[in-house]
């Protein structure tokens, strides 16, 4: 029996350029904020609600994100939620909730820093395909089509 599931899937836009740093062991760590926006109709008006997510990547994925993504870039993230406890300068406990990205796809939506990177996938072995519509019932899906709503 499963003990629980901690999985997050997001598609959104970067709120700022990625920042990369390296651990003492030489592993790249990349951080950026990702905005996801939902639109709901309230009465006769559409209202947008934007949620901001703190994303963390490690290793080659971190280096690729730093190289190809910039503020405004659109990407697909698969990962898990983690909350870290840390202490501020006054010694008070603080908490930060982050998405530890295990798979990322650069979807285009804003030119990358060095020539795009749209449709590139980095991360886990079984990430979603950026190709045709084989995974969708009914076929004929083109990921470049506009969503009809």
C-alpha positions as CSV (number, residue, x, y, z in Angstrom):
1,X,0.0,0.0,0.0
2,X,1.3,3.4,-0.9
3,X,2.2,5.7,2.0
4,X,1.4,8.8,0.1
5,X,1.9,10.8,-3.1
6,X,3.8,14.0,-3.4
7,X,3.7,15.1,-7.1
8,X,3.3,18.5,-8.6
9,X,2.8,19.4,-12.3
10,X,2.9,23.0,-13.3
11,X,3.0,25.0,-16.6
12,X,3.8,28.7,-16.1
13,X,6.1,31.6,-16.8
14,X,9.2,32.6,-15.0
15,X,8.9,35.7,-12.9
16,X,12.6,36.5,-13.0
17,X,15.8,35.2,-14.6
18,X,17.0,31.9,-13.0
19,X,19.8,32.1,-10.5
20,X,22.4,29.4,-10.3
21,X,25.0,28.6,-7.6
22,X,27.1,25.6,-6.9
23,X,27.4,23.5,-3.8
24,X,30.8,22.8,-2.2
25,X,30.7,19.5,-4.1
26,X,30.3,21.3,-7.4
27,X,26.6,20.5,-8.0
28,X,24.6,23.2,-9.7
29,X,21.5,24.5,-7.9
30,X,19.1,26.7,-9.9
31,X,16.3,28.8,-8.3
32,X,13.5,30.7,-10.0
33,X,9.9,31.7,-9.5
34,X,7.1,30.4,-11.7
35,X,3.7,32.0,-12.1
36,X,0.6,30.0,-12.9
37,X,-2.6,31.9,-13.6
38,X,-6.1,30.6,-13.5
39,X,-9.0,32.5,-15.0
40,X,-12.5,32.2,-13.4
41,X,-15.7,33.9,-14.3
42,X,-17.3,35.8,-11.5
43,X,-20.6,37.2,-12.7
44,X,-20.1,38.9,-16.1
45,X,-16.3,39.3,-15.6
46,X,-13.3,37.1,-15.9
47,X,-11.0,37.3,-12.9
48,X,-7.3,36.1,-13.0
49,X,-5.7,34.6,-10.0
50,X,-1.9,34.1,-10.1
51,X,0.0,31.8,-7.8
52,X,3.8,32.0,-7.4
53,X,5.9,28.9,-7.0
54,X,9.5,28.7,-5.9
55,X,11.3,26.2,-8.2
56,X,14.6,24.4,-7.4
57,X,16.6,22.3,-9.9
58,X,19.9,20.4,-9.4
59,X,22.7,19.2,-11.6
60,X,22.6,19.4,-15.4
61,X,18.9,20.4,-15.4
62,X,19.9,23.5,-13.3
63,X,22.7,24.4,-15.7
64,X,20.4,24.0,-18.7
65,X,17.6,26.1,-17.1
66,X,20.1,28.8,-16.3
67,X,21.4,28.8,-19.9
68,X,18.1,28.7,-21.8
69,X,15.4,30.2,-19.6
70,X,14.8,33.9,-18.7
71,X,12.1,36.0,-17.2
72,X,8.8,35.3,-19.1
73,X,9.9,31.9,-20.5
74,X,7.2,29.2,-20.4
75,X,8.0,25.8,-19.0
76,X,6.5,22.6,-17.8
77,X,7.6,21.3,-14.4
78,X,7.1,18.0,-12.7
79,X,8.4,17.6,-9.1
80,X,7.5,17.4,-5.5
81,X,6.7,19.9,-2.7
82,X,9.2,20.4,0.1
83,X,9.0,22.7,3.0
84,X,12.4,23.7,4.6
85,X,12.9,25.2,8.0
86,X,15.7,27.8,8.5
87,X,16.6,30.6,10.9
88,X,16.8,34.3,10.0
89,X,19.4,36.7,11.3
90,X,17.5,37.2,14.6
91,X,17.4,33.4,15.2
92,X,13.7,33.1,14.4
93,X,12.4,30.0,12.7
94,X,11.3,30.6,9.1
95,X,9.8,28.2,6.6
96,X,10.1,28.1,2.8
97,X,7.9,25.9,0.6
98,X,9.5,24.9,-2.8
99,X,8.9,22.7,-5.7
100,X,11.9,20.3,-6.2
101,X,11.8,19.9,-10.0
102,X,12.5,16.4,-11.2
103,X,11.6,17.0,-14.8
104,X,11.5,20.3,-16.8
105,X,10.5,21.1,-20.4
106,X,11.2,24.4,-22.0
107,X,8.0,25.2,-23.9
108,X,9.1,28.4,-25.8
109,X,7.0,31.3,-24.7
110,X,9.7,34.0,-24.7
111,X,13.0,33.5,-26.3
112,X,15.7,31.7,-24.3
113,X,19.0,33.4,-23.4
114,X,21.0,31.6,-26.1
115,X,18.8,30.7,-29.0
116,X,15.5,29.5,-27.6
117,X,15.4,26.0,-26.1
118,X,11.7,25.6,-26.8
119,X,10.5,22.0,-26.5
120,X,13.7,20.8,-24.9
121,X,13.3,18.3,-22.0
122,X,15.7,17.8,-19.1
123,X,15.3,15.7,-16.0
124,X,13.8,12.3,-15.4
125,X,13.7,9.4,-17.8
126,X,10.0,9.2,-18.3
127,X,9.1,12.9,-18.8
128,X,6.3,14.0,-21.1
129,X,7.0,14.1,-24.8
130,X,7.1,17.4,-26.7
131,X,6.3,15.5,-29.9
132,X,3.0,14.6,-31.6
133,X,-0.3,13.4,-30.1
134,X,0.3,9.7,-29.3
135,X,-0.4,10.2,-25.6
136,X,-3.8,11.8,-26.2
137,X,-7.0,9.9,-27.0
138,X,-8.5,11.0,-30.3
139,X,-5.1,11.8,-31.8
140,X,-4.5,14.8,-34.0
141,X,-3.2,16.9,-31.1
142,X,-0.6,19.5,-32.0
143,X,1.1,21.0,-29.0
144,X,1.4,24.3,-31.0
145,X,-2.4,24.6,-31.5
146,X,-4.2,27.3,-29.5
147,X,-6.5,26.0,-26.7
148,X,-10.1,26.7,-27.8
149,X,-11.2,28.3,-24.5
